[in-house]
């Protein structure tokens, strides 16, 4: 599950059902996902807003999973 890869608690699923909060939560999850693969916060924003471009870059590029970021 993407929350586990990003290092976020599983209860964050609830945040995705709250209007307006779900957008903020998704952006934070994508930023944490980018950090888990050694990418920057800007790359995380790219995942959030231009996912159809950035997810293939993450998946087919040379990024390696380095672990969930500590926060």
HUJONOR-V728672 format. One record per backbone hydrogen bond with DSSP energy under -1.0 kcal/mol. NH is the residue of the N-H (numbers start at 1). CO is the residue of the C=O. If there is no record, write none. Layout:
NH_CO + NH_CO
This chain:
5_1 + 6_2 + 8_3 + 12_9 + 13_10 + 14_11 + 17_14 + 18_15 + 21_19 + 22_18 + 24_20 + 25_21 + 26_22 + 27_23 + 28_24 + 29_25 + 30_26 + 31_27 + 32_28 + 33_29 + 34_30 + 35_31 + 36_32 + 38_35 + 39_34 + 44_40 + 45_41 + 46_42 + 47_43 + 48_44 + 49_45 + 50_46 + 53_50 + 54_50 + 55_51 + 57_53 + 58_54 + 59_55 + 60_56 + 61_57 + 66_36
